[in-house]
Amino acid sequence: MQFNKLGGPIADVPLIDGTKKEQLVELVSEIIDDSQKAKAWVDRTFPDFELVSKSVLKNADKDDLNQDISLVKEAAEGLKENQYIRDNKCFREILIKSLSEISGQLKDTQTSYSSPAALYPHHLISLQKELNVRVKALALIDHEEHFWPEETGRTIGDSAQEESIRVEWH
């Protein structure tokens, strides 16, 4: 299995699909270089993995995706009618560039998706509130996580599940 890679100070940390037990076993196996011990550790640490995974995914429904795609299409259609966009070349150019980048990202989406680091706290809050996920997050202390002392940081903490873990890295 080939893992997608992160950038910056955590570039060497592989990404996995946290809802698939096999991928977690493979990640641990890569770290300790022993697949049998990795499987045993995952089984021991997460005895109800499938049950928890199904619980997390229960709210992720295909109809939600179809509805969200419809909202994007509706917004795009509205842009065509916006007189300000049609009259302001600079604004239009920036908007077109942004839409083109998003379009390219969505077309390339198969098993991974990236977004700007500034959006990380908002994605995390959404996952914690909407899907009630348990998180083990790597905290990059004194690097790019300037949101912790702000309202966003408090919202992340308030919406975190008891089992969530924050690992600090200085």
N, C-alpha and C positions, 0 to 999 in steps of 0.2 A: 504494500500500500504506500502511496506517495502522499505525504502530508503537505498542505499548503503552508507557507511560511509567513511570519509576521515581520515587521520592519523595526528599525530603531534598536533600542537596548535589549529587546526580547526577540531579536531576529532568529535566534536558534531554537526557539520554543515552537514545536509543531502544533498546529491546530487540529482538533479532532471533533467529530460529531459526538457530543456528549450524551446523545440518546442511544448510542450503539455500544453495547458492552464489549464487543470484539475490538473496537477501535481503542477503547480505554486499555484493554489488556495489551494490545500491540504497543501503545505508547509506553506503558509501564515496562514492558519487555525491552523496548528500545533503551530505556533509562538504566535498567538493572542488568540487561543482557542475559536474561533467563526467562524464557516464556512460561515454563511450568510454575515458577515462583510468582511471576506476574499474574497469572490466572488465579492462583491460590490467594494472592493478596486481594485482588479485585473481588473474588467470591466472598472472602472473609470481611472485607471492608464495606461492601455493598451487597448484602445478602438479598435484598429486595429490589435489585437493580431494575428488572423488567417492570415490576409493579410501579415503582417511582417514575420510571421513564414514561410509561403509559399515562400516568396521572398528570405529568407535566404537559404531555402532548394532547390531552383531551380537549383543550380549548383551541388548539391549532386546527382549524377546519378549512377545507378546500373552498367552501362558499365564501369565507372571509377573504381569501385571496382573489376570487372572482369579483367580489364587491370592491375591493381596493383597486383592482385593475380598472374597473369601470370608473372609479373616482378619478384616477389619473387621466384616463381618456377624456372625461368630462372637463377636467381642468385644462388639458391641452386644447380642446376645442374652444374653450373660453378665451384662451390667449389670442386666437385668430381674430376675435372680435374686439380686442382691447385697443382702443384708439391711441392710447399713450405709447404702447409698444410699437404700433405702426409708425408713429410720428418721431420717436426718439431713437435715432440710429445707435447711439452708445448703449442705451439700456437694452435694446433689441439684440445687439451683438453679444453682450454679456449673458443674456437669457438664452440665446441660441447655443452659445458655447456650453453653458451649464446643462441644458437639455441634451445636447449631443454627448457630453461625458456620461450623463446618467443613462442615456439610451445604450451607449457602448457597454457600460457596466452590466446593465440588465441582460443584454444579448449574450454576454460572456458568462452569465451566472449559470452554473450547473450544480456544484457542490460547495461553493464558497462565494462570499460577497464581502467587499471591503467598503468601508466608509471612513470619512475623516475622523481622526482621533478625538476631535472636539465633540463629536456626536456620541462617543462611547458612553458617557454617563446617562444620556437620554435613552440609549438602547438598553442599558442595564436596568434602568428604572422600569422601562416598558416590560422587559422579560420578567422582572420580579413581581410587578403588579398584575400583568395580564396572564402569565403562565405559572405564577407562583413557584418559580424555579429556585433551586438551591444552588448557590454559586461558590466556586473557589476561584478568587480573583487575585492576580498578581498586581500589587500596588507598587508603582514606580515613584517612590518617595523623592521629593525635591526635583522631579523631572517635569512631567507634563500634566500631572493631576492637580491642577490649581482649583478645581471645583470643590474639593473636600470641605474647606472652611465656609463655603457658600451654601445657599439654600439647596442647591442640587445635591451636594454631599450629604446633607441631612436627610433629604428625600431618599437617597440610595440607602442610607443606614436604616431609616424607618421602614422601608419596604423589603428589606432583606429578611430571608427566612432564618430561623434560629440556627439551622445546620450550616449556613453559609460561612465561608472562611475567607479572610483577607490576609494574604501573605505579603509582608512588606519586603521590598528590595531597595536597598540604599545604594 
